[in-house]
């Protein structure tokens, strides 16, 4: 596995796990991971909506095993994960989308070390 030090380094990695924890979602890419503290939007061939809409869990899980073809990150606006299949997961990073603690996204790599907080 290549060194993944920033979310944009996820290009070429495969989504290996989706975890739904009480009030957040974790996406794992081998040793690297994204923790969404806000609700992402998901767009696939069969689903378009926002978590926790009906069908959103299945849509996120349908991405397991798919490769990331691009990552668009605007620190003040949004994170967009684009998969090889053209499916997307979008997380808004603006101030009104943030949790009560002021955070919306954690990026970690290797052993859970947090490399970035948005």
Backbone torsions as a table, in degrees:
resi	resn	phi	psi	omega
1	UNK	NA	139.2	179.4
2	UNK	-75.4	162.4	175.1
3	UNK	-68.7	130.0	178.6
4	UNK	-119.1	104.5	-174.6
5	UNK	-112.2	-3.3	-177.4
6	UNK	-155.2	150.8	179.1
7	UNK	-52.7	-32.2	179.6
8	UNK	-67.2	-17.8	177.1
9	UNK	-75.6	-2.9	179.2
10	UNK	-75.2	-10.4	178.3
11	UNK	-57.4	128.8	-179.4
12	UNK	93.0	-8.7	178.6
13	UNK	-90.4	156.3	179.9
14	UNK	-105.6	138.1	174.9
15	UNK	-68.4	121.1	-176.0
16	UNK	-105.6	-19.8	-176.1
17	UNK	-160.2	144.1	170.5
18	UNK	-124.2	125.8	179.3
19	UNK	-121.4	130.7	177.1
20	UNK	-104.8	108.4	-178.7
21	UNK	-106.5	159.7	-170.5
22	UNK	-30.1	-56.1	-177.3
23	UNK	-132.5	25.7	175.4
24	UNK	-155.2	169.8	-179.2
25	UNK	-125.2	139.6	175.2
26	UNK	-118.7	132.6	173.3
27	UNK	-112.2	126.7	-178.7
28	UNK	-111.4	140.3	178.2
29	UNK	-129.4	76.7	-173.1
30	UNK	67.3	-122.0	-179.7
31	UNK	-81.3	-17.8	-177.7
32	UNK	-92.2	155.4	179.9
33	UNK	-156.2	156.9	174.7
34	UNK	-120.2	132.0	174.6
35	UNK	-112.6	118.6	179.7
36	UNK	-95.6	116.5	178.9
37	UNK	-94.9	4.5	176.6
38	UNK	-134.5	169.9	-174.4
39	UNK	-87.3	121.1	179.3
40	UNK	-81.4	160.1	169.7
41	UNK	-97.0	143.6	-178.2
42	UNK	-126.8	136.8	176.0
43	UNK	-133.9	118.2	175.1
44	UNK	-129.2	-178.5	176.6
45	UNK	-60.2	-32.4	-173.9
46	UNK	-111.6	2.0	-178.0
47	UNK	-149.1	140.9	171.7
48	UNK	-145.7	114.1	-178.5
49	UNK	176.9	-166.6	-175.5
50	UNK	-123.8	140.3	174.2
51	UNK	-63.6	135.3	9.1
52	UNK	-100.9	35.0	177.2
53	UNK	-52.5	152.8	176.3
54	UNK	-56.0	130.1	179.8
55	UNK	93.8	-12.6	-176.2
56	UNK	-69.1	-36.0	178.5
57	UNK	-64.3	-45.9	178.5
58	UNK	-62.3	-40.1	179.8
59	UNK	-62.8	-44.0	177.9
60	UNK	-63.7	-44.1	-179.5
61	UNK	-66.1	-27.4	179.0
62	UNK	-67.0	-14.7	-179.9
63	UNK	-85.1	-11.2	179.2
64	UNK	-59.8	131.4	-178.6
65	UNK	90.6	-5.9	179.0
66	UNK	-92.3	148.5	-176.3
67	UNK	-90.7	141.4	174.3
68	UNK	-77.6	123.9	178.6
69	UNK	-98.1	-25.5	174.1
70	UNK	-159.0	154.5	176.0
71	UNK	-130.5	123.1	177.4
72	UNK	-109.9	123.9	-178.3
73	UNK	-130.6	117.0	171.7
74	UNK	-116.4	108.1	-172.9
75	UNK	-52.5	-26.2	-177.2
76	UNK	-100.5	-8.2	-171.7
77	UNK	-123.3	-63.7	-173.1
78	UNK	-164.9	161.5	170.1
79	UNK	-115.2	128.1	178.0
80	UNK	-124.0	119.9	173.3
81	UNK	-97.9	121.9	178.4
82	UNK	-110.7	122.9	-179.4
83	UNK	-91.9	162.0	179.8
84	UNK	-53.0	-30.7	-178.1
85	UNK	-81.1	1.0	-176.5
86	UNK	76.7	2.4	172.8
87	UNK	-67.0	150.7	-179.0
88	UNK	-133.9	151.2	169.6
89	UNK	-127.1	124.0	-176.5
90	UNK	-122.2	130.9	177.3
91	UNK	-122.6	121.8	177.6
92	UNK	-74.0	137.4	-177.8
93	UNK	-113.2	4.7	-177.8
94	UNK	-67.9	166.6	-174.3
95	UNK	-59.9	-39.4	-176.9
96	UNK	-73.9	-13.5	178.5
97	UNK	-89.1	-6.0	-173.5
98	UNK	-78.7	154.6	177.7
99	UNK	-68.5	170.2	176.8
100	UNK	-58.7	-19.6	179.8
101	UNK	-89.7	0.4	177.4
102	UNK	86.4	6.7	-178.4
103	UNK	-115.9	152.7	178.4
104	UNK	-132.7	-21.0	-174.2
105	UNK	-149.7	135.0	170.0
106	UNK	-119.2	138.7	173.7
107	UNK	-117.7	129.4	178.9
108	UNK	-132.0	157.6	179.9
109	UNK	-149.3	136.2	174.9
110	UNK	55.5	98.9	175.1
111	UNK	72.7	16.2	176.3
112	UNK	83.0	7.7	177.7
113	UNK	-63.8	124.6	-179.9
114	UNK	-82.8	121.9	179.3
115	UNK	-101.2	-17.8	-177.7
116	UNK	-157.6	142.4	176.3
117	UNK	-131.9	129.7	177.0
118	UNK	-119.1	NA	NA
